[in-house]
Amino acid sequence: MTTKTSKSTPSGKIQLKWVRSAICTPEKQKKVVKGLGFTRLNQVIERPNTAAIRGMVKKIPHLVEVVE
């Protein structure tokens, strides 16, 4: 019996990419982008796949995308 594992990310990790600028967004959304750890556009970061991180991504789906 074989188990499926993701080759691109280790278990418990999620890769995020900042794809759209936060210039004309509300201040709360800018704080979420900063809280995730983004510093520049088109940056790819890796965060733990927790409910808190997924909730932050859910608040700004138009600014970030999940890299698979």
N, C-alpha and C positions, 0 to 999 in steps of 0.2 A: 504494500500500500504506500503510495507516495503522497506527500503533502505539497500544496501549492505555497510558494513563497514569492514575494515580490523581489525581483532582482535589482530594481533601481533604488529602493529605499529599504533600510533595515526595519524590522518590525517595531511598531510604536513610534515611527517618525513620519512626518509629513513635510513635503517640500512645497514652498510657496514662492510665487514670482510676482513682483510688483509691476503691473503692466500699464497703469494709467495714473497720471499726476493727481495729486490731492490739492492743487492750488485753489480751485473754486468749490471745495467741499466744506461742509460744516466743521467746526472746531472739534467736535466729538470724533468724527471720522479721521481727522488728522492725528488725533491722539491715539486712535486704534492702530493706525499705520506705524506710528512711532513706537507704540507698545509692543508690536510684533517684532520690532528690531530692524525695520527697513531704514536704510540711509540714502539710497539712490534708486532711481527708476531702472527697471529691468534687472534688478538684483534678485537672485534666487537664494533663499534661506531655508534651513531645515529646523523644524521645531518638533517637540514631542506631540504625538497625536492624542491630546487630551480634550476634554469637553470645553475647557476654557479657551484653548486656541481655536477650536472649531467654532465656538461662539463668536470670537473676534472676527474670524474669516466670514462668517455669516452676516456680520454687520456691514462689511465692505466688499460684497462679491463683484461689484463693478470696477474695483480698483486692483484686486489681486486675482490670481488663478492658481489652482493646485496643479503642480507639475507631476506627471506620472512617470 
